[in-house]
Amino acid sequence: MVPYFGRHGCKQYIRGKPIRYGYKFWCGAIRLGYISWFQPYQGENPNTKHEEYGVGASTVLQFSEALIEAHPGQYHFVFGNFFTSTALLDKLSSTGHQATGTVRKGRIDKAPLESDVALKKKERGTFDYRIDGKGNIVCRWNDSSVVTAASSGAGIDPLCLVNRYSQKLKNKIQFQQPNMIKVYNHFM
């Protein structure tokens, strides 16, 4: 968001964000944080050739096409839950790229994962995952809250140790996290 408080038709309001009023931009950044592509948000874009994937996924596909055109190669994309769906992971895989991102519950194609409520009752570090027929992995992991992630490029193994503070024990604890969560946290 670029802050703006004047009057303009493109100004957006997003409740609960640090910058609530302003112009919204879709930005694609490289690993070091430099923006390599951006596009102002204009609502639903009828000119995109990926409209069947939805607004978020079509934005990722536009960015990937622009990136490939400027710098040919294979990439691993990492993005948030607004963009992630198994359809997007399949599309990026078909073009030779990998992707990882947190995912909303309705976009995991009814993968038979353990429910959030049941996982929350178990100890921190517990996870459940499924692999679909196309090689995508969907994982639900219990940290301080339950996180669901999907990936076509990072798997569960190797499990990584993480340190967290436990309010219950009033001490630091150590437990395992799946590799795909580590990849997501590293690049986001």
Backbone torsions as a table, in degrees:
resi	resn	phi	psi	omega
1	MET	NA	134.0	171.8
2	VAL	-103.0	117.6	-174.2
3	PRO	-61.5	135.4	176.2
4	TYR	-157.3	128.1	-176.9
5	PHE	-114.1	-0.2	178.6
6	GLY	-77.4	-165.6	-180.0
7	ARG	-103.3	128.3	175.7
8	HIS	-166.2	146.0	-177.0
9	GLY	-66.8	-23.9	-178.4
10	CYS	-90.8	-2.9	-178.9
11	LYS	-66.7	137.4	-178.4
12	GLN	-112.5	155.0	171.1
13	TYR	-123.5	124.8	177.2
14	ILE	-125.2	111.8	-177.3
15	ARG	-66.4	138.2	174.2
16	GLY	84.1	2.8	179.7
17	LYS	-97.7	155.4	178.7
18	PRO	-61.5	-39.0	174.4
19	ILE	-109.8	103.1	-172.7
20	ARG	-86.4	-32.4	-177.5
21	TYR	-115.5	135.9	176.3
22	GLY	156.7	-165.5	178.1
23	TYR	-94.5	133.4	-178.7
24	LYS	-98.6	132.5	178.6
25	PHE	-123.3	136.8	168.1
26	TRP	-83.1	127.1	-178.1
27	CYS	-125.2	136.5	172.8
28	GLY	-112.9	121.8	-176.3
29	ALA	-119.5	154.0	175.5
30	ILE	-84.5	176.9	-175.9
31	ARG	-56.2	-31.9	-177.7
32	LEU	-82.9	-5.3	177.1
33	GLY	100.1	-2.6	178.9
34	TYR	-78.3	135.6	179.7
35	ILE	-77.7	124.0	179.7
36	SER	-107.6	-12.6	179.8
37	TRP	-157.0	138.9	172.6
38	PHE	-149.9	156.7	-178.7
39	GLN	-148.1	131.7	177.1
40	PRO	-67.9	141.4	178.3
41	TYR	-74.3	129.2	-177.5
42	GLN	-128.1	21.7	-175.3
43	GLY	85.4	-158.4	179.3
44	GLU	-69.7	126.6	-175.6
45	ASN	-98.0	107.9	-178.2
46	PRO	-74.9	-9.9	-176.7
47	ASN	-87.7	-3.6	-179.0
48	THR	-78.8	145.9	178.1
49	LYS	-89.7	6.1	-179.2
50	HIS	-120.1	30.3	-173.8
51	GLU	-65.7	-20.2	179.1
52	GLU	-69.1	-15.7	-179.8
53	TYR	-89.4	-12.1	-177.9
54	GLY	98.9	171.2	-174.3
55	VAL	-63.8	-50.1	-176.8
56	GLY	-64.9	-49.3	-178.1
57	ALA	-66.7	-37.7	178.7
58	SER	-66.2	-31.1	175.9
59	THR	-65.8	-43.3	177.6
60	VAL	-62.4	-41.9	-179.7
61	LEU	-66.9	-37.3	175.2
62	GLN	-63.5	-43.2	178.3
63	PHE	-62.9	-43.7	-178.7
64	SER	-63.3	-39.4	178.1
65	GLU	-65.1	-41.4	178.5
66	ALA	-66.0	-38.9	179.7
67	LEU	-67.1	-43.2	179.8
68	ILE	-65.1	-38.4	179.6
69	GLU	-64.4	-41.2	-178.7
70	ALA	-79.3	-39.1	-176.3
71	HIS	-138.9	87.0	-177.9
72	PRO	-58.5	143.5	179.1
73	GLY	157.4	-176.0	176.8
74	GLN	-108.4	139.6	-173.0
75	TYR	-129.4	160.6	171.8
76	HIS	-115.6	111.1	-178.2
77	PHE	-91.5	141.3	177.3
78	VAL	-129.5	128.1	-176.8
79	PHE	-149.5	168.9	-175.7
80	GLY	-84.3	-178.3	-172.0
81	ASN	-71.6	-16.8	175.8
82	PHE	-65.7	-31.3	-173.5
83	PHE	-96.5	-31.3	-168.2
84	THR	-74.5	133.4	170.2
85	SER	-154.6	159.1	179.3
86	THR	-67.5	-29.3	176.7
87	ALA	-64.3	-40.0	177.6
88	LEU	-66.6	-42.1	177.9
89	LEU	-60.7	-41.0	178.2
90	ASP	-63.6	-43.6	-178.7
91	LYS	-64.7	-44.0	178.7
92	LEU	-66.5	-37.6	177.6
93	SER	-63.8	-37.7	-180.0
94	SER	-67.7	-21.5	176.7
95	THR	-96.2	4.4	175.1
96	GLY	92.5	13.7	-178.8
97	HIS	-111.2	162.0	176.6
98	GLN	-112.9	159.4	-179.4
99	ALA	-151.4	150.4	176.3
100	THR	-142.9	141.1	177.0
101	GLY	-170.9	158.6	171.6
102	THR	-72.6	153.6	-173.7
103	VAL	-136.2	146.1	176.5
104	ARG	-78.8	154.8	-173.9
105	LYS	-57.8	-38.4	-176.1
106	GLY	-76.0	-3.5	-175.5
107	ARG	-111.1	18.0	-179.0
108	ILE	-106.4	17.6	176.3
109	ASP	52.5	42.3	175.8
110	LYS	54.8	42.2	175.5
111	ALA	-63.5	134.5	-175.6
112	PRO	-76.8	64.4	178.1
113	LEU	-88.5	157.6	175.4
114	GLU	-63.0	142.7	-175.9
115	SER	-68.0	158.5	177.8
116	ASP	-58.2	-43.1	-176.9
117	VAL	-63.3	-45.5	-179.1
118	ALA	-67.6	-38.8	-179.3
119	LEU	-70.0	-35.0	-179.6
120	LYS	-65.2	-28.1	-179.8
121	LYS	-76.4	-17.2	179.7
122	LYS	-87.1	171.3	-176.7
123	GLU	-70.5	157.7	179.6
124	ARG	-61.4	141.6	-179.4
125	GLY	98.5	-9.3	178.0
126	THR	-72.8	140.8	177.4
127	PHE	-144.8	161.4	177.2
128	ASP	-136.7	140.3	-179.2
129	TYR	-144.8	159.6	175.8
130	ARG	-139.4	149.6	177.1
131	ILE	-117.3	127.5	179.0
132	ASP	-85.5	178.9	-175.7
133	GLY	-67.8	-14.4	-178.0
134	LYS	-101.1	3.9	177.3
135	GLY	94.1	2.2	177.1
136	ASN	-79.1	139.8	179.1
137	ILE	-111.6	130.6	174.4
138	VAL	-115.2	127.1	-174.7
139	CYS	-130.7	136.6	173.9
140	ARG	-116.1	123.4	-172.1
141	TRP	-126.1	138.7	-179.6
142	ASN	-98.7	109.8	172.3
143	ASP	-112.7	-130.8	174.6
144	SER	-70.3	-23.4	167.9
145	SER	-140.4	172.0	-178.4
146	VAL	-85.3	129.9	-178.6
147	VAL	-118.3	134.4	175.5
148	THR	-113.1	129.3	-179.2
149	ALA	-131.9	155.0	176.9
150	ALA	-133.9	147.3	-178.6
151	SER	-152.7	146.7	171.9
152	SER	-111.6	-0.7	-176.3
153	GLY	-126.2	-25.6	-179.8
154	ALA	-115.1	137.4	-178.2
155	GLY	-103.1	-165.3	178.2
156	ILE	-78.9	-42.8	-178.3
157	ASP	-89.6	147.0	-1.4
158	PRO	-79.5	142.9	175.5
159	LEU	-70.8	139.7	-176.0
160	CYS	-115.8	142.7	177.0
161	LEU	-84.2	136.5	176.7
162	VAL	-127.6	150.5	177.6
163	ASN	-106.6	131.6	177.9
164	ARG	-137.0	159.4	175.1
165	TYR	-94.2	131.1	178.9
166	SER	-100.4	118.7	177.3
167	GLN	-65.4	-36.3	-177.3
168	LYS	-65.2	-46.3	-177.8
169	LEU	-90.5	-11.3	-177.2
170	LYS	55.7	41.9	-177.4
171	ASN	-157.0	164.3	175.2
172	LYS	-77.8	141.1	177.2
173	ILE	-125.1	161.8	-179.9
174	GLN	-128.6	132.6	177.5
175	PHE	-150.4	176.4	-173.8
176	GLN	-95.7	149.1	172.5
177	GLN	-131.5	147.9	177.4
178	PRO	-65.0	152.1	-178.3
179	ASN	-59.9	-36.3	-177.7
180	MET	-64.7	-31.6	175.7
181	ILE	-69.7	-39.4	177.3
182	LYS	-61.4	-44.9	178.9
183	VAL	-60.9	-46.0	179.4
184	TYR	-60.4	-48.7	-178.4
185	ASN	-64.5	-35.7	-178.9
186	HIS	-66.3	-41.1	-172.7
187	PHE	-98.3	-10.3	176.9
188	MET	-99.0	NA	NA
